[in-house]
Amino acid sequence: MIRVDNCLVSEDVIEKAFSCDVLSCKGACCIEGDAGAPLEDNEVESIEQNLDFIKQEMDQEGLETLEKLGNSERDSFDGTLVTTCKTNKECVFVVKKDGILNCAIEIANTKHAFGFPKPISCHLYPVRINRYNEYFALNYHKWSICSDACSKGQEDNIRVYQFAKSALERKFGKVWYENLESAVKEHFSK
C-alpha cells in the first residue's frame, strides 16, 4: 500500500494496466453484478435535482422502473445505497445506443452541464474505495469482463490510476492527484 494523505492506495492501482474498451465489452459493467451502482448519500440529491434532464435520455423500461421503485434502494446484501435496477438487472439509468450500454445521467450531463457526470462509483471504476474511520482504501477491482480493458491499457501504457484521473480528482481534488503522481514516481524509483 502507498499512503497519499488519508488514502491507502493499493499497488495494483498504480501498477496494473487498464483503459476501458467499451467497443469490446459493450458496457457490460452496467448490467453485471449483484446490485445497482453504489451511491453516496449526496448523489441521490444530485440525481433528483437533475431528473428532468436525465429522464429525457432514459428508455421506457427505465422510466417505468423509476416511477415504480425510485432511483435508489438499499442493497439487500450489505445495506449500501445503490441505483435501482430494471427487471433485466440493468441499472435504471442504462440506455442502449448503437449496441453499447450508456448512462442516461452521463448523456444528460454532457448535454446540459449540470455538474454530475455519473455516480462516483461508476466514474472511478475499476477503482473501488472503502472507508475505514478517517482513511480511504483504494483498490483495483479485477473483473473478467474487463480483460479487453487490461489488454488495451497494456497496449496504450495506461495504468489504472491514470485511467481514473478525472474521477480521482473529482473525489479527492487535483492536489491529491498530484501527490499521488509524486508517490507513484517514488514507488517506481525504488
C-alpha positions as CSV (number, residue, x, y, z in Angstrom):
1,M,0.0,0.0,0.0
2,I,1.1,3.6,-0.7
3,R,-0.1,6.3,1.5
4,V,-1.3,9.6,-0.1
5,D,-2.7,12.0,2.5
6,N,-5.5,10.0,4.2
7,C,-5.7,7.4,1.5
8,L,-4.1,4.0,1.3
9,V,-3.6,3.1,-2.4
10,S,-3.1,-0.5,-3.4
11,E,0.0,-1.2,-5.6
12,D,-2.4,-2.7,-8.2
13,V,-3.9,0.8,-8.7
14,I,-0.6,2.2,-9.8
15,E,0.9,-0.9,-11.4
16,K,-1.9,-2.6,-13.4
17,A,-2.7,-1.6,-16.9
18,F,-6.3,-0.5,-17.7
19,S,-8.0,1.5,-20.4
20,C,-11.8,0.9,-20.9
21,D,-12.6,-0.7,-24.2
22,V,-16.3,-0.2,-24.4
23,L,-16.4,-1.3,-28.0
24,S,-15.4,-4.7,-26.9
25,C,-17.3,-5.1,-23.6
26,K,-20.4,-3.1,-24.8
27,G,-20.7,-1.6,-21.3
28,A,-21.3,-4.9,-19.5
29,C,-20.4,-3.4,-16.1
30,C,-23.7,-1.5,-16.2
31,I,-25.7,-4.8,-16.1
32,E,-23.3,-7.4,-14.5
33,G,-23.1,-7.7,-10.7
34,D,-25.5,-8.3,-7.8
35,A,-26.9,-4.8,-7.4
36,G,-27.1,-1.3,-8.9
37,A,-24.3,1.2,-8.8
38,P,-23.2,2.2,-5.3
39,L,-24.3,5.7,-4.4
40,E,-23.1,8.3,-1.9
41,D,-25.9,10.0,0.0
42,N,-25.4,13.3,-1.7
43,E,-25.6,11.7,-5.1
44,V,-29.3,10.8,-4.7
45,E,-29.9,14.5,-4.2
46,S,-27.9,15.4,-7.4
47,I,-29.9,12.8,-9.4
48,E,-33.2,14.2,-8.0
49,Q,-32.2,17.8,-8.9
50,N,-31.4,16.9,-12.5
51,L,-34.1,14.2,-13.0
52,D,-36.0,16.2,-15.6
53,F,-32.9,16.2,-17.9
54,I,-32.0,12.6,-17.1
55,K,-35.5,11.3,-17.9
56,Q,-35.2,12.7,-21.4
57,E,-32.3,10.2,-22.0
58,M,-33.9,7.1,-20.4
59,D,-35.6,4.2,-22.1
60,Q,-39.2,3.2,-21.4
61,E,-38.4,0.4,-19.0
62,G,-36.1,2.7,-17.1
63,L,-38.8,5.3,-16.8
64,E,-41.3,2.8,-15.6
65,T,-38.9,1.3,-13.1
66,L,-38.0,4.8,-11.9
67,E,-41.7,5.7,-11.4
68,K,-42.4,2.4,-9.6
69,L,-39.2,2.0,-7.5
70,G,-37.5,5.3,-7.4
71,N,-33.8,5.9,-8.3
72,S,-32.2,4.3,-5.4
73,E,-32.6,1.5,-2.8
74,R,-30.6,-0.3,-0.1
75,D,-28.6,-3.3,-1.3
76,S,-30.0,-6.4,0.4
77,F,-26.5,-7.8,0.9
78,D,-24.7,-5.0,2.7
79,G,-27.3,-2.2,3.1
80,T,-25.4,0.3,1.0
81,L,-27.3,2.7,-1.2
82,V,-27.4,1.7,-4.8
83,T,-29.2,2.6,-8.0
84,T,-32.4,0.6,-8.6
85,C,-32.3,-2.0,-11.4
86,K,-34.7,-2.9,-14.1
87,T,-36.1,-6.4,-14.2
88,N,-33.2,-7.5,-16.5
89,K,-30.6,-6.3,-13.9
90,E,-29.6,-3.2,-15.8
91,C,-29.1,-0.1,-13.8
92,V,-32.3,2.0,-14.1
93,F,-30.2,4.7,-15.9
94,V,-28.8,2.3,-18.6
95,V,-29.7,3.0,-22.2
96,K,-28.6,1.2,-25.3
97,K,-27.2,3.2,-28.1
98,D,-25.7,1.6,-31.2
99,G,-25.5,-1.7,-29.3
100,I,-23.5,-0.2,-26.4
101,L,-24.8,0.4,-22.9
102,N,-24.6,4.0,-21.9
103,C,-25.6,6.0,-18.8
104,A,-28.5,8.4,-19.1
105,I,-27.1,10.5,-16.4
106,E,-23.8,10.9,-18.3
107,I,-25.6,11.7,-21.6
108,A,-27.8,14.3,-19.9
109,N,-24.8,15.9,-18.1
110,T,-22.9,16.1,-21.4
111,K,-25.9,18.0,-23.0
112,H,-26.9,20.2,-20.0
113,A,-23.6,20.5,-18.0
114,F,-25.3,20.2,-14.6
115,G,-22.0,19.1,-12.9
116,F,-22.8,15.5,-12.1
117,P,-21.3,13.2,-14.7
118,K,-22.5,10.0,-13.1
119,P,-22.2,8.2,-9.7
120,I,-18.6,8.4,-8.5
121,S,-18.5,4.6,-8.1
122,C,-19.1,4.3,-11.9
123,H,-16.7,7.1,-12.7
124,L,-13.9,5.6,-10.6
125,Y,-14.2,2.1,-11.9
126,P,-12.1,-0.1,-11.8
127,V,-11.0,1.7,-8.6
128,R,-13.1,0.7,-5.6
129,I,-13.0,2.8,-2.4
130,N,-13.7,1.6,1.2
131,R,-13.7,3.9,4.1
132,Y,-12.1,3.0,7.5
133,N,-12.6,5.8,10.0
134,E,-10.6,8.7,8.6
135,Y,-8.9,6.6,6.0
136,F,-9.9,5.6,2.5
137,A,-8.6,2.4,0.9
138,L,-8.3,2.4,-2.9
139,N,-8.2,-0.9,-4.5
140,Y,-8.3,-2.3,-8.1
141,H,-11.3,-4.4,-8.8
142,K,-10.3,-7.0,-11.3
143,W,-13.2,-8.4,-13.3
144,S,-13.2,-10.8,-16.2
145,I,-15.5,-8.7,-18.3
146,C,-12.7,-6.0,-18.3
147,S,-10.0,-8.3,-19.8
148,D,-10.0,-6.3,-23.0
149,A,-9.5,-3.1,-21.0
150,C,-6.5,-4.6,-19.4
151,S,-5.1,-5.5,-22.8
152,K,-5.8,-2.1,-24.2
153,G,-4.2,-0.5,-21.1
154,Q,-1.1,-2.6,-21.7
155,E,-1.0,-1.5,-25.4
156,D,-1.6,2.1,-24.6
157,N,0.7,2.1,-21.5
158,I,-2.1,3.4,-19.2
159,R,-2.3,2.4,-15.6
160,V,-5.5,2.2,-13.5
161,Y,-4.8,5.5,-11.7
162,Q,-4.1,7.3,-15.0
163,F,-7.3,5.9,-16.5
164,A,-9.3,7.1,-13.4
165,K,-7.5,10.5,-13.2
166,S,-10.6,12.7,-13.7
167,A,-12.7,10.6,-11.2
168,L,-9.9,10.6,-8.6
169,E,-9.6,14.4,-9.0
170,R,-13.3,14.7,-8.7
171,K,-13.3,12.6,-5.5
172,F,-10.1,13.9,-3.8
173,G,-9.0,17.0,-5.7
174,K,-6.3,18.0,-8.1
175,V,-3.7,18.5,-5.4
176,W,-4.3,15.0,-4.1
177,Y,-3.8,13.6,-7.6
178,E,-0.5,15.5,-7.9
179,N,0.5,14.0,-4.6
180,L,-0.4,10.5,-5.9
181,E,1.7,11.1,-9.0
182,S,4.7,12.0,-6.8
183,A,4.1,8.9,-4.7
184,V,4.0,6.8,-7.9
185,K,7.3,8.2,-9.1
186,E,8.9,7.5,-5.8
187,H,7.4,3.9,-5.8
188,F,8.9,3.2,-9.2
189,S,12.2,4.7,-8.4
190,K,12.8,2.1,-5.6
